Amino acid sequence: MPESPRVLIIGGGGHAKVVIEALRAAGFPPPLGILDPRPPAPLVLGVPVLGGNELLERLRAEGASEAVVALGSNPLRQELGDRLAALGFRLPPVVHPAAQLSPSARVAEGAVVMARACIGPDAGIGRLAIVNTAAIVEHDNRLGQAAHAAPGSALAGGVVVGDRALVGVGSAVRPGIVIGADAVVGAGSAVVRDVPPGATVGGVPAALLGPGRG
């Protein structure tokens, strides 16, 4: 059986550290390196920073074939994921072995599922989405493209989270709620009604803090 290709990591900040450890725990080969235009250090958990994103085309031409976008910004993660796909990179999903996934759950390309996350039956995790440490994404949930369920968040059954939306740390979402694209749910909130696209909500129960669109 041919050896799996080494993964290129896009981003060298704090989120990259969690991704690197998830890759190692999941049995991926040592990463090829990190691309970051403003790296905090020349090495991140022992993985070298090769340079900025201007190296993408050259590395692809030299045979790099897989990449993981390790950035917390939802819009930027989607933007760079699209660029990588256009260059022909494959975006493997990364699932930490300490996560608990239902056999019927689906995790799309480029998504990352962290340690102690729990994903229920028939849940769908979208392309480039993040299910962060100890987040609960219950049965029949839909996390959109580049959405983020932050650490310790709990989404009850049938919740829909739109593209690039953020469900903040420790938030709870009632069954059947729809959170619109690009919305932000503040940390520690209790979401009991639908959230419009682009809106910011927070509190217990969550109230509108910033306007939505449409």
C-alpha positions as CSV (number, residue, x, y, z in Angstrom):
1,M,0.0,0.0,0.0
2,P,1.5,3.4,-0.9
3,E,2.4,5.8,1.9
4,S,-0.1,8.6,2.6
5,P,1.1,12.0,1.3
6,R,2.4,14.5,3.8
7,V,-0.1,17.3,4.5
8,L,0.6,21.0,4.1
9,I,-0.8,23.1,6.9
10,I,-2.1,26.6,6.2
11,G,-1.8,28.8,9.2
12,G,0.7,28.8,12.1
13,G,-1.3,30.2,15.1
14,G,-3.0,28.6,18.0
15,H,-5.6,26.7,16.0
16,A,-2.7,25.2,14.0
17,K,-1.4,23.6,17.2
18,V,-4.7,21.8,17.8
19,V,-4.8,20.7,14.2
20,I,-1.2,19.4,14.3
21,E,-1.9,17.3,17.4
22,A,-5.2,16.0,15.8
23,L,-3.2,15.0,12.7
24,R,-0.6,13.1,14.8
25,A,-3.3,11.4,16.9
26,A,-5.2,10.3,13.8
27,G,-2.0,8.7,12.3
28,F,-1.3,11.1,9.5
29,P,2.4,11.2,8.4
30,P,4.5,14.1,9.7
31,P,3.2,17.4,8.1
32,L,5.1,18.7,5.1
33,G,5.3,22.1,6.8
34,I,3.3,25.3,7.5
35,L,2.5,28.3,5.4
36,D,1.9,31.5,7.2
37,P,2.7,35.1,6.1
38,R,3.2,36.2,9.7
39,P,4.3,33.2,11.7
40,P,4.7,33.4,15.5
41,A,7.8,31.3,15.4
42,P,9.9,29.3,12.8
43,L,8.6,26.1,14.3
44,V,5.1,25.2,15.6
45,L,5.1,22.1,17.7
46,G,8.2,21.0,15.8
47,V,6.7,21.6,12.3
48,P,8.7,24.1,10.2
49,V,7.2,27.2,8.8
50,L,8.2,27.2,5.1
51,G,7.0,30.7,4.2
52,G,3.8,32.5,3.1
53,N,1.0,31.5,0.9
54,E,2.9,32.7,-2.2
55,L,4.6,29.3,-2.1
56,L,1.3,27.4,-2.8
57,E,1.7,27.2,-6.5
58,R,5.4,26.1,-6.3
59,L,4.7,23.4,-3.7
60,R,1.8,22.1,-5.7
61,A,4.0,21.9,-8.8
62,E,6.7,20.1,-6.7
63,G,4.2,17.4,-5.8
64,A,2.4,18.6,-2.6
65,S,-1.1,17.2,-2.9
66,E,-2.9,17.5,0.4
67,A,-3.5,20.5,2.7
68,V,-5.4,21.4,5.9
69,V,-6.6,25.0,6.5
70,A,-5.8,25.6,10.2
71,L,-7.3,29.0,10.6
72,G,-10.0,30.1,13.0
73,S,-11.5,32.8,10.8
74,N,-14.4,31.2,9.0
75,P,-14.4,33.5,5.9
76,L,-10.6,33.2,5.5
77,R,-10.7,29.5,6.0
78,Q,-13.3,29.2,3.2
79,E,-11.4,31.6,0.9
80,L,-8.1,29.6,1.3
81,G,-9.9,26.3,1.0
82,D,-11.4,27.4,-2.3
83,R,-8.0,28.5,-3.5
84,L,-6.3,25.2,-2.5
85,A,-9.0,23.2,-4.3
86,A,-8.6,25.4,-7.4
87,L,-4.9,24.5,-7.4
88,G,-5.7,20.8,-7.2
89,F,-5.0,20.2,-3.5
90,R,-7.1,17.5,-1.8
91,L,-8.5,18.7,1.6
92,P,-8.7,15.6,3.8
93,P,-11.1,15.7,6.8
94,V,-9.3,15.4,10.1
95,V,-11.0,13.6,12.9
96,H,-9.3,13.2,16.3
97,P,-9.6,9.6,17.5
98,A,-10.9,10.8,20.8
99,A,-13.9,12.3,19.1
100,Q,-17.1,10.2,19.1
101,L,-18.9,10.0,15.7
102,S,-22.1,8.1,14.8
103,P,-21.5,5.7,12.0
104,S,-24.2,7.6,10.0
105,A,-22.6,11.0,10.5
106,R,-20.9,12.6,7.5
107,V,-17.8,14.8,7.6
108,A,-17.0,16.7,4.4
109,E,-13.6,17.5,3.0
110,G,-11.4,19.9,4.9
111,A,-13.5,19.7,8.1
112,V,-11.8,19.2,11.4
113,V,-13.3,17.4,14.4
114,M,-11.4,17.8,17.7
115,A,-10.9,15.6,20.7
116,R,-14.0,14.7,22.8
117,A,-16.4,16.2,20.3
118,C,-19.6,14.2,19.8
119,I,-21.4,14.0,16.5
120,G,-24.8,12.2,16.5
121,P,-26.7,10.1,13.9
122,D,-27.3,11.6,10.5
123,A,-25.5,14.8,11.4
124,G,-23.7,16.5,8.5
125,I,-20.5,18.4,9.0
126,G,-19.9,20.7,6.0
127,R,-16.8,21.4,4.0
128,L,-14.0,23.2,6.0
129,A,-16.2,23.3,9.1
130,I,-14.8,23.0,12.7
131,V,-16.3,20.9,15.5
132,N,-14.1,22.0,18.3
133,T,-13.0,20.4,21.5
134,A,-15.9,18.7,23.5
135,A,-18.6,20.3,21.2
136,I,-21.8,18.3,20.9
137,V,-23.5,18.2,17.4
138,E,-26.5,16.1,17.9
139,H,-28.6,14.0,15.5
140,D,-29.8,15.5,12.2
141,N,-27.7,18.7,12.6
142,R,-26.3,20.4,9.6
143,L,-23.2,22.5,9.9
144,G,-22.6,24.6,6.8
145,Q,-19.4,25.2,4.9
146,A,-16.7,26.8,7.1
147,A,-19.0,27.0,10.1
148,H,-17.6,26.6,13.6
149,A,-19.1,24.9,16.7
150,A,-16.7,26.3,19.3
151,P,-15.3,24.3,22.3
152,G,-18.0,23.1,24.7
153,S,-20.9,24.2,22.6
154,A,-24.0,22.0,22.5
155,L,-26.3,21.8,19.5
156,A,-29.5,19.8,20.2
157,G,-31.2,17.7,17.5
158,G,-32.1,19.1,14.1
159,V,-30.2,22.4,14.3
160,V,-29.0,24.0,11.1
161,V,-25.9,26.2,11.2
162,G,-25.3,28.3,8.1
163,D,-22.1,28.8,6.1
164,R,-19.4,30.6,8.0
165,A,-21.5,31.0,11.2
166,L,-20.0,30.7,14.6
167,V,-21.6,29.1,17.7
168,G,-19.5,30.4,20.6
169,V,-17.8,28.7,23.4
170,G,-20.1,27.0,25.8
171,S,-23.3,28.0,24.0
172,A,-26.4,25.8,23.9
173,V,-28.9,25.7,21.0
174,R,-32.4,24.4,21.3
175,P,-33.7,21.7,18.9
176,G,-34.7,22.7,15.5
177,I,-33.1,26.2,15.5
178,V,-31.8,27.7,12.3
179,I,-28.7,29.9,12.6
180,G,-28.2,31.9,9.4
181,A,-25.0,32.2,7.3
182,D,-22.3,34.5,8.8
183,A,-24.2,34.8,12.1
184,V,-22.3,34.9,15.5
185,V,-23.6,33.4,18.7
186,G,-21.7,34.8,21.7
187,A,-20.0,32.6,24.2
188,G,-22.2,31.1,26.9
189,S,-25.5,31.9,25.1
190,A,-28.7,30.0,25.1
191,V,-30.3,30.1,21.6
192,V,-34.0,29.5,21.8
193,R,-35.1,31.2,18.5
194,D,-33.8,31.4,15.0
195,V,-30.8,33.7,14.3
196,P,-31.0,35.8,11.1
197,P,-28.1,35.6,8.6
198,G,-25.3,37.9,9.6
199,A,-26.7,38.7,13.0
200,T,-24.8,38.7,16.3
201,V,-26.7,37.3,19.3
202,G,-25.8,36.7,22.9
203,G,-27.1,36.1,26.4
204,V,-29.5,33.8,28.2
205,P,-31.8,33.7,26.4
206,A,-29.9,35.0,23.4
207,A,-31.0,38.4,22.2
208,L,-30.0,40.4,19.1
209,L,-26.8,42.4,19.6
210,G,-26.1,43.3,16.0
211,P,-28.3,43.5,12.9
212,G,-28.7,40.6,10.4
213,R,-29.3,40.9,6.7
214,G,-32.3,40.3,4.5
